[in-house]
Amino acid sequence: MSLAFDPPRRFGLAQLWICLCGIVWRESLRFLHQRERFISALVRPLVWLFIFAAGFRQTLGVSIIPPYDTYVLYEVYITPGLMAMIQLFNGMQSSLSMVYDREMGSMRMLLVSPAPRWFLLTAKLIAGVAVSILQVYAYLIIAHFWEIDPPSWWGYLTVLPALMLSGLMMGALGMLMSSLIKQLENFAGVMNFVIFPMFFASSALYPLWRVQEGSPWLALVCKLNPFTYAVELIRFAFYQQIDPLSLGVVFGCTVVFLSAAIYAYDPARGILMRRGG
Amino acid sequence: MRDAVNALTVEHVSHAYGARLALDDVSFTVAPGSFSVLLGLNGAGKSTLFSVVTHLYAPKSGVVRIFGHDVARESGPALSRLGVVFQSRTLDPDLSVEQNLAYHGALQGMTGRERRERQKILLERVGLADRVRDKARHLSGGQARRIEIARALLHRPKLILLDEPTAGLDIKARADVLAIVRDLARDEGVGVLWTTHLVDEIRDEDHVVVLHKGKKLADAPCGEIVASVGAAGIGAAFTKLTGAREQEEVDA
């Protein structure tokens, strides 16, 4: 073995790219190994689709609202909401698991990389988003056999950028929460206090005009909920359309959540210190 | 660069968790290629120091440099010269040995080819070349540690830090891990900072830093420390040093 050392590599763009690919690759491998996680990620939206939506089909009529130019079945209406739900669950799960003891070791491994910390955190988010997109497409394949399709095959492609952005927003939100809220130590707490309120107080299950009729107050909450805009962004993109308001809100929230999370994870701020090191 | 000569320089580092002072003005250095031991009981501040050196968080005051690069300000150049073995098991149990190493190589920006070449050499050196395809969960504690040592050296660091690497291992595995680190570090010219509370892991020629309740009590070659307190060995010297400190505290 040689005694001579190579001079340490400069961490340029090529190294950052290798680093990003490695993080995404590992996250995907881990996901494929965790079959239960994959199955539960798939079963959850399918339960909503096959049971909830089928049951409510007759009760809830959806009138013609953009992007739909005809009456749509309730199953069709809630599909974008379920796609966003998959991402919401995934974002919370992967971001929160990062800081809990179970994952503390791998988080420390990640953070001793010479790549800048903001880059590592963003790469970790992107890896989580990649996994959530796999889940969404797996769901769409099954939904296809239930005759839930975009108006054109292109919809499967145009929804991809929307999924990337909404996935980033929800992952960044999870990361930010993990740094701010100490009490959310287990996933049940996150479900009760974050996922369910965000999901129900949004346009995922019912159009906002319907909510407005029932409770103007709830409609206001829905309008203030970033999840609503993620759902609408996906809904329009699935129909090859762009909803500028949703795009703006989701993009803005992603930037804000991500910046705040990176700030919170700065070594000098010490969030990792409190988590125990 | 004033400190370019030292593999690791810890300068007046203090850190507190709330009101509890975990590190109190600690300074020491690790020379390139040397084997240094950070000796202290549980709660001495070893883990805090470890977290600060690995840039997990910044100390309240003081500076840590790796080959002259300030860990807080130039973390990239500093961390690229550092290899780490954490106390907790950090191999991904669901992934194979090779996949674990590939992930680490990617985090260090190594190309696949570069990583495979290094991996081959290092796995042979730690005696586990035949386990490359096995899942990490099927390795014994000692084997997992040896893989972690190979992983820490993968990107050719010039300094490696090991946080109680023999914790939880049986006598044979402990001896193996210690021997492997000593041999590899010597052959590769790597500086080592070995954290432990076990005095039998120390040799006379090792440099020893004694840490007790956040304060540095000694910082010299093992033999000198033993001679300076007039003890029979490093174990007795450690007891004397920490005992004297306790007495001072009582008197004060």
HADDOCK unambig.tbl for C-alpha pairs under 7 A between the chains (distance, minus, plus):
assign (segid A and resid 2 and name CA) (segid B and resid 188 and name CA) 6.96 0.50 0.50
assign (segid A and resid 3 and name CA) (segid B and resid 187 and name CA) 6.34 0.50 0.50
assign (segid A and resid 3 and name CA) (segid B and resid 188 and name CA) 5.10 0.50 0.50
assign (segid A and resid 3 and name CA) (segid B and resid 189 and name CA) 6.35 0.50 0.50
assign (segid A and resid 8 and name CA) (segid B and resid 80 and name CA) 6.42 0.50 0.50
assign (segid A and resid 8 and name CA) (segid B and resid 81 and name CA) 6.59 0.50 0.50
assign (segid A and resid 15 and name CA) (segid B and resid 109 and name CA) 4.19 0.50 0.50
assign (segid A and resid 16 and name CA) (segid B and resid 109 and name CA) 6.55 0.50 0.50
assign (segid A and resid 18 and name CA) (segid B and resid 106 and name CA) 5.48 0.50 0.50
assign (segid A and resid 18 and name CA) (segid B and resid 109 and name CA) 5.54 0.50 0.50
assign (segid A and resid 19 and name CA) (segid B and resid 106 and name CA) 4.68 0.50 0.50
assign (segid A and resid 19 and name CA) (segid B and resid 107 and name CA) 4.73 0.50 0.50
assign (segid A and resid 19 and name CA) (segid B and resid 108 and name CA) 6.90 0.50 0.50
assign (segid A and resid 19 and name CA) (segid B and resid 109 and name CA) 5.50 0.50 0.50
assign (segid A and resid 22 and name CA) (segid B and resid 103 and name CA) 5.55 0.50 0.50
assign (segid A and resid 22 and name CA) (segid B and resid 106 and name CA) 5.07 0.50 0.50
assign (segid A and resid 22 and name CA) (segid B and resid 107 and name CA) 6.76 0.50 0.50
assign (segid A and resid 26 and name CA) (segid B and resid 103 and name CA) 6.64 0.50 0.50
assign (segid A and resid 30 and name CA) (segid B and resid 94 and name CA) 6.97 0.50 0.50
assign (segid A and resid 33 and name CA) (segid B and resid 94 and name CA) 6.76 0.50 0.50
assign (segid A and resid 105 and name CA) (segid B and resid 88 and name CA) 6.51 0.50 0.50
assign (segid A and resid 105 and name CA) (segid B and resid 89 and name CA) 6.93 0.50 0.50
assign (segid A and resid 105 and name CA) (segid B and resid 90 and name CA) 5.09 0.50 0.50
assign (segid A and resid 106 and name CA) (segid B and resid 90 and name CA) 5.76 0.50 0.50
assign (segid A and resid 111 and name CA) (segid B and resid 56 and name CA) 6.94 0.50 0.50
assign (segid A and resid 112 and name CA) (segid B and resid 54 and name CA) 6.19 0.50 0.50
assign (segid A and resid 112 and name CA) (segid B and resid 79 and name CA) 6.35 0.50 0.50
assign (segid A and resid 113 and name CA) (segid B and resid 79 and name CA) 6.58 0.50 0.50
assign (segid A and resid 113 and name CA) (segid B and resid 107 and name CA) 5.45 0.50 0.50
assign (segid A and resid 113 and name CA) (segid B and resid 108 and name CA) 5.72 0.50 0.50
assign (segid A and resid 114 and name CA) (segid B and resid 75 and name CA) 6.57 0.50 0.50
assign (segid A and resid 114 and name CA) (segid B and resid 76 and name CA) 4.15 0.50 0.50
assign (segid A and resid 114 and name CA) (segid B and resid 77 and name CA) 6.79 0.50 0.50
assign (segid A and resid 114 and name CA) (segid B and resid 79 and name CA) 5.03 0.50 0.50
assign (segid A and resid 114 and name CA) (segid B and resid 80 and name CA) 5.26 0.50 0.50
assign (segid A and resid 114 and name CA) (segid B and resid 108 and name CA) 6.55 0.50 0.50
assign (segid A and resid 115 and name CA) (segid B and resid 76 and name CA) 6.02 0.50 0.50
assign (segid A and resid 116 and name CA) (segid B and resid 76 and name CA) 6.74 0.50 0.50
assign (segid A and resid 267 and name CA) (segid B and resid 55 and name CA) 6.90 0.50 0.50
assign (segid A and resid 267 and name CA) (segid B and resid 56 and name CA) 6.05 0.50 0.50
assign (segid A and resid 267 and name CA) (segid B and resid 57 and name CA) 4.04 0.50 0.50
assign (segid A and resid 267 and name CA) (segid B and resid 58 and name CA) 5.32 0.50 0.50
assign (segid A and resid 268 and name CA) (segid B and resid 57 and name CA) 5.92 0.50 0.50
assign (segid A and resid 268 and name CA) (segid B and resid 58 and name CA) 4.90 0.50 0.50
assign (segid A and resid 270 and name CA) (segid B and resid 57 and name CA) 5.80 0.50 0.50
assign (segid A and resid 272 and name CA) (segid B and resid 56 and name CA) 6.84 0.50 0.50
assign (segid A and resid 272 and name CA) (segid B and resid 57 and name CA) 6.75 0.50 0.50
assign (segid A and resid 273 and name CA) (segid B and resid 57 and name CA) 6.26 0.50 0.50
assign (segid A and resid 277 and name CA) (segid B and resid 47 and name CA) 6.96 0.50 0.50
assign (segid A and resid 277 and name CA) (segid B and resid 48 and name CA) 6.94 0.50 0.50
assign (segid A and resid 277 and name CA) (segid B and resid 51 and name CA) 6.09 0.50 0.50
